[in-house]
Each structure stands twice: as structure tokens, then as C-alpha cells.
């Protein structure tokens, strides 16, 4: 009561580059060490080092030195981070060392006045101590968290709280997303937005060629403009294998666009509440980011808002322009699509030969080199047991199960997690190739010769094959995984080994 009557204010001080600053103590939530993992955000200002996750929140890391001088050094591991909180919006502020807690009288404070039309800065005034021998710069906490999408972040927060309640009541709907890499950064996009993933074909020349547009591809008669996603976000050039590059065909309403990315990493399950909202701090194209999808093992991904990908005028013109320029071809493609009928999405993988599985059967894709426990007495076909999202999964080595020769180099192997009657199995495959979207008319019965007198591998348990159009006009045949027949073979093997 006495402090309030006297108008005193409690502030915390800290040091940066030899200067002393202060913040109101009620806006400093905590002080933490420099996070080990910081995810950069493309097109962000120099003062934004990136984002990091702390106790379920995505927090932007703000370099105060670069607010004053964009050429100032970046954050280092020796520095510390103050979590500044204003109206439930948090940012991390980088500093060198903590100072002290002060009680400041009104006469010790001096504010700054800004002329009309002048944009206020982050320094709100100064505190004079020790008869003027010590000057502490007072920061404006509200200016530090002045973020373009603050209303959106607050809305996300209220939605997230309700969604968490729904999740605990088992009413939340699990979804899947595609994780991919561009310029060394990891992104994620909801599966429902992706129509197809393909290797980079020979792109057709376009009158719209430029920094973003790399040409167009003919997707079964429909012209689709291809955008260099790294150029769109001004990312650093990719350093990976060019053969890993893929085109993600994104469809929103009647619009289609191809995103050229460095590599497609995996498929991840997620809940809407897993996506942490990101305050964007003036980042260009900030509406493109829905939030951050954290993953302690694989690294955090920037989750894209697919409905905002077409909001950029140049990107929208690339999509609409190709549709206008090649209207005749697009019209023929639409007519052909109506005749073809329903389409399904498949995950294409390899096990000596080309295979595919209905995407709805695959719960998750995990790396082969993860921790695996192999209890004694297990059959040879059981690679071991591994924990995936708090549930034990029995991992089956398909090559051993079907008497196939072992693979010498298993660095590209992946584990497909399937679920059957509440039990999960992991299938070791040679590699994951791509995602296919095919009409039912391209499903064919498996040749009887393969099932009766064919090669001694998993194809003897297949009932159908897929005819996949190739880039050279020839069709590639992939065997379709029959989960029921596979499980019957597995049960027989386990029974004989018991």
C-alpha cells in the first residue's frame, strides 16, 4: 500500500553490450538460458533470431541489439533470455547478464516524447540513479510484443484451450501432415491440402518464367504452375541431393499450384492443438504460417496455413495465369477427370520392387535407426519393439518374413506403422518413394502367376497392382499391399515359432 501510494515501480535491470536496461517486473515472467534449438523464420526482420518452444508455447526470440543496429552480432549460447509477457503474449529478449531489482520513485523516471507522426521506439524513457551518475534505459514492454498478428494469436490461444479439453474427452480428430525441407528449414503442410507429391519432371516453359515461377507441369491434362518455394520465402539455397527434390501439388478450391521443395521428409500425425501459435513480429507473409509443430526427435517444423499460400498476389497470378493461358488443355483435363471416376491416395515405397499402400492404412512413418528393444525368444522376422507416441509397436522385418535377401545398406530404410484392431505393427521397407493420387480405374488384379509360381517374396500375398503413369509415357506397375494377407502370413510365422 505504501509503495502504491508513493507511486513507486518495481523494475528488473539487465545488461547488453555494456549498457543497462530495465523492464517492469510484472512483465518479466522468467529468465532462462539460451535455448539449444532455435527455428529461424524466413522473411523475418534481423532482430528476430527465430522461435523456440518453452512449456508448450512457441516464443519468438528477439535480439534487442539488432533492434538498435541491424548489423549487431547474433545471439550466442553464453547469453540469457528474459521471457516478457504482456496480455498473455510472450517474447524472449536476449541479454548478456542480469542486473538487480529496483524500486523506482516517480521523480527518478523520465519519459520520452514522440512528435506527431513519429513511430515510437522500444525505449520508453530513462531512470536516473546515484545522483545522475547511473542512467538506466527503460524499455516499453508493450512495444516489444507489438506483433502484427496479436489478435490472431489470442484467438488461437482461446481455441487451443477448448481443443485441449476436447482432446482429453477423446473428441479431437487426429490428422496427418507432410513434413518437408527447404533451404535447411523444416516445414509442414496438412495432408488434406496436398493433391500429389512427385519427383521433379521436365517442366514446360512458360511465359511467366521468373524468380518464382519455374515453369509448369501437365498433371493429367491440367496445367499447374510450379513455384520455387525457397525463392518465395527467400531461403538459403538447398545443399541436399538434387534427386531428393520433389514437387508438392497443392489444391485449394479450384486452384492448383506446384511447390518445388528440397526434400520430403516424412508423414506425421498431429492434433490441431499440437500447433503452437507464433507471434510473427512483422515477418513478411506472416499469414502464411499457422504456427510451430514441435518434435523433440525430428526437430520443430513451421506449419503452413495452406489457405494463405495463394494470398500473395504474384503467386495467385501464377496459378490463375496458367489456367487462363492453357484453358483448352485444362478443359480437356477436367472432362477426362469426370470420366475416370473416384481417386485414392497411396504411399509408394520400395521392397526390392515398387509397392504402394492405401494412405489410410499408414499411421506414421518413422526412421529405421530409432531405439529398438528385442526381447529374447522372438522369431527372426521380428526386428524388435519400439515406442512410438507412448505405445509399443512390434517391428517386422519384411525381408526376413518372406525369405528375401538382407539389404546391405539400410540407411534409407523406413518403418511404416500400421494399425489393425487396436494393435500396431511396424513394417521395415527399403525406402519411402512418394505419394500417389490415382483413379480406381488404374487398380488391376495381381497376375495369378505372381501369386502361384512367382518370385518368393511378398508379392505372393498381393491381390492387386497399380498402374502408375510414368514420366516417359510408359506405365510403372506397383504392387498394392494387402494388409489382411500380410497379417495372415505373419500370424502363421509367429505360430510356427511359438
C-alpha positions in Angstrom: 0.0 0.0 0.0 2.8 2.4 0.9 4.6 1.6 -2.4 1.5 2.2 -4.4 0.8 5.5 -2.5 4.2 6.7 -3.2 3.9 5.8 -6.9 7.0 3.5 -6.8 7.5 1.0 -9.5 9.5 -2.3 -9.3 11.8 -3.0 -12.3 14.4 -5.6 -13.2 17.6 -4.5 -14.8 19.9 -6.3 -17.2 23.0 -5.6 -19.3 23.5 -5.8 -23.1 26.7 -4.7 -24.8 27.8 -2.7 -21.8 24.5 -0.8 -21.5 22.0 -1.2 -18.7 18.3 -1.6 -19.4 15.2 -2.1 -17.3 11.7 -3.7 -17.7 8.7 -3.6 -15.3 9.0 -6.6 -13.1 5.4 -7.6 -13.6 6.1 -8.1 -17.3 9.1 -10.4 -16.8 7.8 -13.9 -16.4 11.1 -15.7 -16.0 14.7 -15.8 -17.1 16.0 -18.9 -19.0 19.2 -20.0 -20.7 19.7 -19.7 -24.4 17.6 -22.5 -26.0 19.6 -25.2 -27.7 17.2 -25.3 -30.7 16.0 -22.2 -32.4 14.0 -22.4 -35.6 14.6 -19.4 -38.0 11.6 -17.9 -39.8 12.0 -16.9 -43.4 11.5 -13.2 -44.4 11.7 -12.1 -40.7 13.5 -8.9 -39.6 17.1 -9.1 -38.5 16.1 -8.6 -34.8 14.1 -11.9 -34.8 16.5 -14.8 -34.3 13.7 -17.3 -34.7 11.3 -19.2 -32.4 11.8 -21.8 -29.7 9.4 -23.8 -27.6 9.0 -23.5 -23.9 6.5 -25.4 -21.9 4.0 -25.8 -24.7 4.3 -22.3 -26.2 6.1 -21.1 -29.3 8.1 -18.0 -28.3 9.9 -15.6 -30.7 13.5 -14.8 -29.7 14.1 -11.1 -30.0 17.7 -9.7 -30.3 17.5 -6.2 -28.7 20.9 -5.3 -30.0 19.7 -5.7 -33.6 16.6 -3.5 -33.0 19.1 -0.7 -32.4 21.6 -1.8 -35.0 20.7 -4.5 -37.6 24.4 -5.2 -38.1 24.8 -6.2 -34.4 26.1 -9.7 -33.6 23.6 -12.5 -33.4 22.6 -14.3 -30.2 25.2 -16.6 -28.6 25.0 -19.6 -26.3 26.5 -17.6 -23.4 23.6 -15.1 -23.3 20.4 -15.4 -21.4 16.7 -14.9 -22.3 14.1 -12.9 -20.4 10.5 -14.1 -21.1 8.5 -10.9 -21.5 4.7 -11.3 -21.1 2.1 -8.6 -22.0 -1.5 -9.7 -22.1 -0.6 -13.4 -22.4 1.6 -12.6 -25.4 5.2 -13.7 -24.8 8.6 -12.9 -26.4 12.1 -13.9 -25.4 14.5 -11.0 -25.1 18.3 -11.8 -25.4 20.7 -10.1 -23.0 24.2 -10.6 -21.6 23.8 -10.5 -17.8 21.2 -9.9 -15.1 21.3 -6.8 -13.0 19.2 -6.1 -10.0 15.6 -5.4 -8.8 15.0 -1.7 -8.2 12.2 0.2 -6.6 12.0 3.4 -8.6 10.4 6.7 -7.4 8.4 8.9 -9.8 11.0 11.6 -9.7 13.7 9.2 -10.8 11.8 8.4 -14.1 11.9 10.5 -17.2 9.7 9.6 -20.3 10.3 10.2 -24.0 8.0 12.3 -26.1 7.5 11.5 -29.8 6.5 14.1 -32.3 3.3 13.7 -34.3 3.7 11.0 -37.0 6.9 9.6 -35.5 6.9 5.9 -34.8 7.6 5.3 -31.0 10.6 3.1 -30.3 11.1 0.4 -27.7 12.8 2.7 -25.2 10.1 4.4 -23.2 12.4 6.6 -21.1 15.2 6.6 -18.6 15.8 6.0 -14.8 18.3 8.3 -13.1 20.2 6.8 -10.1 23.1 7.7 -7.9 22.6 11.5 -8.4 22.7 11.2 -12.2 25.9 9.0 -12.3 23.9 6.0 -13.4 21.4 6.1 -16.2 19.2 3.0 -16.9 17.2 2.9 -20.2 13.6 1.9 -19.5 12.1 -0.4 -22.2 8.4 -0.4 -23.2 7.2 -4.0 -22.8 4.1 -3.3 -24.9 6.3 -2.2 -27.8 8.4 -5.3 -27.6 5.4 -7.5 -28.1 3.9 -5.3 -30.8 3.2 -8.1 -33.2 1.3 -7.9 -36.5 -1.0 -10.9 -35.7 -1.6 -10.4 -32.0 -5.4 -10.7 -32.3 -4.9 -13.9 -34.3 -2.5 -15.3 -31.7 -5.0 -14.6 -28.9 -7.8 -16.2 -30.9 -5.6 -19.2 -31.4 -4.9 -19.4 -27.7 -8.6 -19.5 -26.8 -9.3 -22.1 -29.5 -6.4 -24.2 -28.2 -7.7 -24.2 -24.7 -11.1 -25.5 -25.9 -9.4 -28.0 -28.2 -7.3 -29.4 -25.4 -10.4 -30.0 -23.4 -12.0 -31.8 -26.4 -8.8 -33.9 -26.8 -8.9 -35.1 -23.3 -12.5 -36.1 -23.9 -11.4 -38.2 -26.9 -13.4 -35.9 -29.2 -10.5 -34.4 -31.1 -9.8 -35.6 -34.6 -6.3 -36.8 -35.4 -4.9 -35.6 -38.7 -1.7 -36.1 -40.8 0.7 -33.7 -42.3 3.6 -33.8 -44.7 7.0 -32.6 -43.4 9.4 -31.3 -46.0 12.7 -29.3 -46.1 13.5 -26.1 -48.0 16.8 -24.2 -47.6 17.7 -26.2 -44.4 14.4 -25.3 -42.7 11.7 -27.8 -42.0 8.1 -27.1 -42.9 4.8 -29.0 -42.5 1.6 -28.9 -44.6 -1.7 -30.5 -43.8 -2.3 -33.7 -45.8 -5.8 -32.6 -47.0 -4.2 -29.7 -48.9 -1.8 -31.9 -50.9 -3.1 -33.5 -54.0 0.1 -35.2 -55.1 3.8 -35.5 -54.4 6.1 -36.3 -57.4 9.6 -36.3 -58.5 10.6 -33.1 -60.4 9.5 -33.7 -64.0 10.8 -31.9 -67.1 8.9 -28.6 -66.6 7.3 -27.0 -69.6 8.5 -23.4 -70.5 6.1 -20.7 -69.5 5.6 -17.0 -70.5 5.5 -16.4 -66.7 9.1 -17.7 -66.0 10.8 -15.6 -63.4 12.2 -15.6 -59.9 9.3 -17.6 -58.5 7.8 -19.4 -61.5 10.0 -22.3 -62.8 7.6 -23.4 -65.5 4.5 -25.6 -65.5 3.8 -29.3 -65.5 0.9 -31.2 -67.1 -0.9 -33.0 -64.4 -3.1 -35.4 -66.4 -4.0 -32.6 -68.8 -4.3 -29.8 -66.2 -1.6 -27.1 -66.3 -0.1 -26.5 -62.9 2.3 -23.6 -62.4 5.4 -24.6 -60.3 6.7 -22.1 -57.7 10.2 -22.3 -56.2 9.1 -22.3 -52.5 12.7 -21.4 -51.4 12.7 -18.3 -53.6 9.2 -17.3 -52.3 10.5 -17.4 -48.7 14.0 -16.1 -49.6 15.6 -19.1 -48.0 19.2 -20.1 -48.5 19.9 -22.4 -51.4 19.4 -26.1 -50.6 22.5 -28.2 -50.1 20.9 -31.6 -50.4 20.9 -34.2 -53.2 19.0 -32.8 -56.2 17.5 -36.2 -56.7 15.6 -35.7 -53.4 13.8 -32.6 -54.7 10.0 -33.0 -55.0 7.0 -31.1 -56.3 4.1 -30.8 -53.9 0.9 -30.2 -55.8 -1.3 -28.2 -53.5 -5.0 -27.7 -54.2 -7.3 -25.2 -52.6 -10.8 -25.0 -54.1 -10.3 -24.7 -57.9 -6.7 -23.5 -57.7 -3.7 -25.7 -58.1 0.0 -24.9 -57.5 3.2 -26.9 -57.5 5.7 -26.2 -54.7 9.3 -27.0 -55.6 11.0 -28.2 -52.3 14.4 -29.7 -51.5 13.1 -32.9 -50.0 10.0 -34.6 -48.5 10.9 -36.0 -45.0 8.0 -37.9 -43.5 4.3 -38.1 -42.7 3.4 -37.0 -39.1 0.2 -37.4 -37.2 -0.9 -34.3 -35.3 -3.8 -32.7 -33.4 -4.8 -29.1 -34.1 -3.8 -28.3 -30.5 -0.3 -29.5 -31.2 0.3 -26.5 -33.4 1.7 -23.6 -31.3 0.8 -20.1 -32.5 3.7 -17.9 -33.5 3.8 -14.2 -32.9 5.4 -13.0 -36.2 7.0 -9.7 -35.2 6.3 -8.0 -38.6 7.5 -11.0 -40.7 6.6 -10.7 -44.3 3.9 -13.1 -45.4 3.2 -13.8 -41.7 -0.3 -15.1 -42.6 1.4 -18.0 -44.4 2.4 -19.5 -41.1 -0.2 -21.3 -39.0 2.3 -22.0 -36.2 5.0 -24.3 -35.0 4.7 -28.1 -34.8 7.2 -29.2 -32.2 9.0 -32.5 -32.3 11.8 -33.3 -29.8 13.3 -36.1 -32.0 13.0 -34.8 -35.6 13.1 -31.0 -34.9 10.4 -28.3 -35.0 8.5 -27.6 -38.2 6.9 -24.3 -39.3 3.3 -25.3 -40.0 1.9 -23.6 -43.1 -1.6 -22.2 -43.4 -2.4 -23.7 -46.8 -5.3 -21.4 -47.4 -2.9 -18.4 -47.2 -0.4 -19.8 -49.8 -2.5 -18.2 -52.6 -3.0 -14.9 -50.9 0.3 -13.4 -52.3 -0.6 -11.5 -55.5 2.3 -12.9 -57.5 1.6 -16.5 -56.5 -2.1 -16.1 -57.2 -1.3 -14.7 -60.7 1.0 -17.7 -61.4 -1.9 -20.1 -60.6 -4.6 -18.2 -62.4 -2.3 -17.2 -65.3 -1.5 -20.8 -66.3 -5.2 -21.7 -66.1 -6.1 -18.8 -68.5 -3.2 -19.4 -70.8 -3.8 -23.1 -71.2 -7.6 -23.1 -70.9 -8.1 -25.6 -73.7 -5.8 -28.2 -72.1 -7.3 -27.6 -68.7 -10.9 -28.1 -70.1 -9.9 -31.3 -71.7 -8.3 -32.5 -68.4 -11.5 -31.7 -66.5 -13.6 -33.7 -68.9 -11.2 -36.6 -68.7 -11.2 -36.5 -64.9 -15.0 -36.8 -64.8 -14.8 -39.9 -66.9 -12.1 -41.5 -64.8 -14.1 -41.5 -61.5 -13.0 -41.6 -57.9 -9.4 -41.2 -56.9 -7.4 -42.6 -54.0 -4.2 -41.6 -52.3 -1.4 -44.1 -51.9 2.0 -44.1 -50.2 4.6 -45.5 -52.6 7.5 -47.4 -51.1 10.1 -50.0 -52.2 10.9 -53.5 -51.1 13.2 -54.8 -53.9 10.3 -53.8 -56.2 7.8 -51.0 -56.3 5.0 -51.2 -53.8 2.1 -49.0 -52.6 -0.2 -48.9 -49.6 -3.5 -47.1 -49.1 -2.6 -43.9 -47.2 -5.4 -44.5 -44.7 -3.6 -47.7 -43.5 -0.4 -45.9 -42.6 -0.5 -44.3 -39.2 3.0 -42.9 -39.3 6.5 -43.2 -40.9 9.5 -43.3 -38.5 13.2 -43.6 -39.0 14.8 -47.1 -39.0 17.7 -46.2 -36.8 15.4 -45.4 -33.8 15.9 -47.2 -30.4 14.6 -50.8 -30.7 14.4 -53.4 -27.9 14.5 -57.1 -29.0 13.3 -59.4 -26.2 14.8 -62.9 -26.2 13.0 -65.7 -27.9 11.5 -63.6 -30.6 11.2 -65.0 -34.2 13.8 -63.9 -36.7 11.2 -61.8 -38.6 10.6 -59.6 -35.5 13.1 -56.8 -35.7 12.2 -55.7 -32.1 9.8 -53.5 -30.1 9.9 -49.7 -30.3 7.9 -47.0 -28.6 6.0 -44.6 -30.8 4.0 -41.9 -29.1 3.7 -43.7 -25.8 2.6 -47.0 -27.5 4.7 -50.1 -28.1 5.0 -51.2 -31.7 6.1 -54.6 -32.9 8.5 -54.0 -35.8 8.5 -56.7 -38.6 11.5 -57.2 -40.9 9.6 -58.0 -44.2 12.7 -59.3 -45.9 13.2 -61.9 -43.2 9.5 -62.8 -43.0 9.3 -63.5 -46.8 12.8 -65.1 -47.1 14.3 -62.3 -49.1 18.0 -61.5 -49.1 19.0 -58.9 -46.5 19.7 -55.3 -47.6 23.4 -54.3 -47.3 22.8 -50.6 -46.9 19.9 -49.8 -44.6 20.5 -46.1 -44.3 17.4 -45.3 -46.4 15.1 -47.8 -44.6 11.9 -46.6 -43.0 9.3 -48.1 -40.7 5.7 -47.9 -41.8 3.4 -48.0 -38.7 0.1 -49.8 -39.5 -2.8 -50.4 -37.1 -5.1 -53.4 -37.0 -7.8 -54.0 -34.4 -6.1 -51.7 -31.9 -2.7 -53.3 -32.3 0.1 -51.5 -34.2 2.8 -53.1 -36.4 5.9 -51.5 -37.9 7.0 -52.7 -41.4 10.6 -52.2 -42.4 10.8 -51.1 -46.0 13.8 -50.3 -48.2 12.7 -46.7 -48.7 9.7 -44.4 -49.0 9.3 -43.1 -52.5 6.4 -40.6 -52.9 2.7 -40.1 -52.6 0.4 -41.1 -55.5 -3.2 -40.0 -56.3 -4.7 -42.5 -58.7 -8.2 -43.3 -60.0 -9.7 -46.6 -59.2 -9.6 -47.5 -62.9 -5.8 -48.0 -62.5 -6.2 -50.8 -60.0 -5.8 -54.2 -61.6 -5.9 -57.8 -60.2 -2.5 -59.1 -59.5 -1.3 -61.6 -62.1 -2.0 -65.1 -60.9 1.5 -66.2 -62.0 2.9 -63.9 -59.3 0.7 -65.5 -56.6 1.2 -69.1 -57.5 4.6 -69.7 -59.2 6.1 -66.2 -58.9 9.1 -65.0 -57.0 9.5 -66.0 -53.4 8.8 -62.6 -51.9 5.9 -60.5 -50.5 4.2 -60.3 -53.9 2.7 -63.8 -53.4 0.4 -62.1 -50.8 -0.8 -59.4 -53.1 -4.2 -59.4 -54.7 -4.0 -56.1 -56.7 -1.5 -53.9 -58.6 -1.5 -50.2 -59.5 -0.7 -48.9 -63.0 1.2 -45.6 -62.4 1.8 -43.3 -65.4 5.5 -42.7 -65.9 7.2 -39.5 -66.9 8.2 -41.0 -70.3 4.7 -42.1 -71.1 5.2 -45.7 -70.1 3.4 -47.2 -67.1 5.1 -48.3 -63.9 3.4 -51.2 -62.1 3.4 -51.2 -58.3 2.1 -54.0 -56.1 -0.6 -53.0 -53.7 -0.1 -54.1 -50.0 -2.8 -56.4 -48.9 -2.9 -55.9 -45.1 -5.1 -58.9 -44.4 -3.0 -61.4 -46.3 0.2 -59.9 -44.7 -1.2 -60.4 -41.2 -2.3 -64.0 -42.0 1.3 -64.7 -43.1 2.7 -63.0 -40.0 0.4 -65.0 -37.7 1.4 -68.2 -39.3 5.1 -67.4 -38.9 4.6 -66.5 -35.2 2.6 -69.6 -34.6 5.3 -71.9 -36.0 7.9 -70.1 -34.0 6.0 -70.5 -30.7 
